[in-house]
Amino acid sequence: MYFLNPLLLLGATAVGVPILLHLINRRRTRRVEWAAMRFLQASIEKHQRCLEIEDLILLLLRCLLIVLLALALARPALRSGLGALGGLGLTPATALILLDNSYSMNATDGAQMRFDKGRKAAEEFLDSLPGGSSVAVWLISDRAQPMIPEPTRDLNLVRKVLRESTLCDRGSRFLPSLQEAVKLLQNRSGARKELCLITDGQACAWQRWGELLSLLETTKKNIRTRVILVGDTDEENTGISDLRMTAGLPSVDQPLRFEVQVTNFGRNDARQVRVTLAVNGDPPCDEGTIEWLPAGDSRSLSLFARLRSDGFHSVTARLAPDRLPADDRRSMVVHAFKDLRVLLADGTPGREPRESSVFFLQQALVPVPRVEAARYFIKTTVVTPSELPSARLDGFDVVILSDLFDLPDETVAALEQFLARGGGLIVFPGPNCNRAFYNTRLAFLPARLEEPRGDAEKQDAVAMFQPKDYEHPIVTLWNDPAAGTLASARFYRYYPLRPATNGAPVTVLRYVDGTPAVMEQTVGLGRVVLFSSTANTAWNDLPLRPAFVPLLYRTLGVILARRHDNLNVRVGEPFVYRLGLEYHGRETTTLIPSLPVPQREYGRIEIHNNAAVLRHANTDYAGVYEIEAAGDPPLKLRFAAQAQAAESNLRPLSLAEMNQLGRVAQVLTYPSEIALRTRIEQEIVGSEVWWPVALLALLVGAVETLLAQRFSRSK
């Protein structure tokens, strides 16, 4: 037994009052001799024993009455099933239902989704509560979403909310939600407090296992936690764990390579896994088959697609539906362009075209005959150092600086603004460049140029690219031996790159000795890529190698992706997109890919850091979102939210973990042969017994009054 108002137990000390009065009334009095008192004394002595017994009975009743009143006010309650005996188990409960609506609750057994089972289990839990109970409902995933924030006695409202609740595609992480739930119940009065967590038992949801068990252990005396599992033991599932564009520039009508990663999350090998690729919801444009996919392993498949117009396009990879349909498709958004405008600044033009420092860049960027160059999607413009200051950088997507000595201050400022707005910059140093100027004035570079190594005149290779273990997206293509090699290029002279201390420089490629050969970093909305050697054959033979063209194209692709790299976000992450100031203040309409019916949300484009910013926070659903804003020019864009691949792993808690959980909570499975309500009622906990104590106090008071009247009559 415990007490809800333990301080009121101090009232039991008042039991000393009737005892003190009894003792005072028994104090000795001054004797007065009076002849007539002899007869009274004889009468009193005759009934002395009877009077003492009556006084003692009244004293005990009054003491008992005070103790019972103190106990009743302290609100005693029972923690065991004994409270249910004699009709004492009908104490109303204060309950909080936590219903898991995360990604894995999409899984089906072929007839019913786990989430549908969870809603039914929640209603059966409601049926087990006594009349007068109050209930709150939260949907939980990697966050808590209160549908009924505070407990209410309107159980019809609770049922309505449960039936109308929907799934999301967020991940699951229960500890923060449980901490909030415990805090809510601890601040509520009542003897019977119930915390009901309804989930599929997916192991990845129970992160920080030790903290979670400790929380339930420390609160189990006052809060009864029930975990109702609606999952099953079948863990077989194959899903798409990643989708990305891996090669090519996203230009109109050019073949683009997409890499689809498929993972077998089950315990058995999968065979003949068919994968399709579609653009904008059209029929599949390419497909492939993974012949064998071992349990727990991942395989990647390259598929190709063409984008028929400029603008935003959705690309979706699909598998045949299985027990978790949500991960059998994955989408991304690509922004396609018609033309890519590249400005080449030639630091050493030379007398002949072949002597120019940008000669090989021109050939690699436009690798078609001259008669077809006008129709090719990359448009190049070559300027000399003296012409560069007058060039309008806003008219280009990428600027390439090749072996320039230095730059005027106004050109440096123009490049900084160009990068801030989303432009791309590639820098090739050479024998003509002023190393001190590069290191002191071009603060946006990802590295500083050290003293050059090697002798170009001797044509002896002093460095070569690393032969394997490529990690940066620009060079991951060469992890596949079928793509050729980068390691065949020979470098006779180069500048060792020392990463800059400002910004966040990233190494793209290294030489064999580990020295950075190519580095990059983001600047504003743009990106800068710095090579350590020339773009022609003055210091190396890279331009003569087959890898030069794809290396250059992939570099351009990563630079352009910086403008639109936030078109693909994780579920739950906000989408933020910068626009021109002409879009400020426009009303937006967003079509959300929720199931079963898409939703619409409305917003406004606001100003942030001197730029118009489009922000959409509700990304709870995986798929393609479409945003429109009326005006001139009109706005229509897309972005995609992708679910966490870890949520596709349906592995439940282990038997040992289930046993640990059972020590701090009642663990029930649903459905089962015994009704959920019956199993819960078999373990009623937390019944208040104050009202029987108060009733007993009333009875004692009545008996004391009757006896006092009876004993006070003349004898």
C-alpha positions, 0 to 999 in steps of 0.5 A: 500500500502507498499514499497519494497524499502522504503528508496528511498522515501527520493528522494521525498524530491528533489521536493524542488529543482524546487521550490527553483529555481522558487523562486530564479528566482523571486528575485528582481533585481536592477532597472536601468532607461532606457527610451526604457524600458517603451515599454518593461515594458508595453508589459510584464505587458500586458502578466504578468498573462499569464506567471505566470500561465505557470511558475506555470504549469511547476513547478507543473509538475516538482515537480510531476515528481520527486515525481513519480520517487521516488515512482517508485524507492521505488517499491510500492505494494498493499496488497489487491485484488485492485492490480488485477484491471486494469491488475495489478495482474499479478506480478510474485510470489516467492513461496515455496511449503511445501508438507507433506510426513509423515506417515499419508499421506499414508492413503487412502479413498479407491481410492486414497492416501492422498499423491497423492491428495497432489501432484495434489493440488500442481500442481493446485497451480502452475497453479494459479501462474502468468507467471514469478513466481519462485517456490521452493519445500520442502518435510516436515515431522518432518524435511524439505527435500528440493527437490528444495532448492531455487525458480526457474522459471523452472516450468517444473522442479517443476512439474517433482519433484512433480510427482516423490516425494515419501512418507516416514514413519517419523512423522510430526512436522511442526514448524521447517520447517515453520520457515526455510521456512519463513526465506527463503522467507523473504530473497527474493525480490518481492512483492508477496510471497507465502507459500503453505503448503499441508497436511492432517491436522493431529492434532499431526503435529501442535505441539507448536500451539501457536508458530506456530500461532504467526509465521504466524501472524507476517509474514502475511503482507509480506508472504501470507500463504495458507494451503491446506488440502487433508485429510478427516473427517474419523478418523477410524483406527486400527493399531499395536502400539508395537511389542516386545519379552517378554519372553524366550531367543532367542535360536534356536528352542525354543518357543519365546513369542512376545507381539503385542499391537493393538490400536484402534485410531478411534471413534468406537469400533472394533471387531474381530481384527485378528493378525498374526505373521510371521518370515522372510516373511514366512507364519504366524506361529501363530495368535490370535483374539482380540474379542473387542477393544474399541475406543481409547483403546489398547489391547495386544496379546501374540503370539509365534514363533520359530527361525530355525537357528542362526543369524538375523531374522525378525519377523512381526505382521500383521492386515487386511489392512484398510485405513492406511495400513502402520500401519497394519504391524510392524517388529522387528529383533531378533538375535538367538543363538545356545548355551548360555555359562554361567560361574558360579563362586562358592564362597562357594562350600560346601561339598555336591552339594546341599551346593554349592551357585550355586546349584540352579542356575545350576538346573534352568539354565539347567532344563532337565535330565542329559542325555539331558543336553548335547543337551540343549542350555544353557551350564554351567561351574562351577569354584571355586574362585581360578580357576576364574582368569585363566578362559577365559571370552571371551569363555562365554556369561554371568558370574555369581558371587555367594557369592565370598569374593573378586577378584584379580585385574587382574580378576576385569580388565578382567571383565571390558573388558568383559562388555565393549565388550558386556558380561553380569554379574550377581552378587549374594552376600552372607554371604561370600562376602567382602562388602567393596571390592564390594563397593570400587573395583567393580565400575561397580556395579549398587549399593553399599551394605549397612549393611545387615538386618535380621537374617538368623538363625531365618528364620523370613521373614524381606522382600518380593518382591513388589506384583504389578506395575512391570515396568522393562522388566525383571519382567513385566511378573508378571503384569499378575496374570496368570503368578504367583507371585513374592511376595511369596518369603521370605527373611530372610537376605539381603543387602539394595542396595544404587544406585551408583552415577556413571553410570545410575543404574535402579531398576528392583525390589523392596521389599514391603517397597520400598527398591531396591531388584534387580538393573541393569545398562549398562556398555559399550556394556554389562549389570550388574545385582545385586541381594541383597540376595543369589542365594541359600536358605541360606538367602531366599527361592526364589530358591524354588519358581516357579518364580525363573526359569523364573526370571533367564531366563528373566534376561539372556534375558535382558542381551543378548538383550544389545548386540543387543538392537539397532537392532530395532530403531525408524524411523529417528534414525541412526542405529549404530552397533559395529563389530570386527576390522576384518570388518574395511574398508569393503564396505557395501550394504544396502537394504532399504524397500522403496515403491514401489521399494526397494532402495540400498545404499552403505557405508563403515565400519569405525573405531570409539573408537577402534572398527569397527562401521557400521552406516546407517543414512537413516532410513526414511522407516519402515520395515526390512533393510538388510546389506551385506559386502563381505569378510572373514568372510562375513557379513550379518545382519538385523535391523528394523525401527519402525514408531511412533505409534502416527502417526496412530492417524488420528484425524484432527485439531478441528473446533476451531483450524481451525478457529484460523488458518484461521485468519493467513492463507488462509485455503482451502480443496482439492478437492472441487466443486470449482477449487483450482486455481479459489479459489486462484485467487479470493484472489490475494495479493501482486501486485507491481504497480511500473511500472504504476507509472513509466509509469505515470512519463514518461508521465509527463516528456513528457508533461513537455518537450512539454509545456516548449518548447511551453511556451518558444516560442516568444510571 
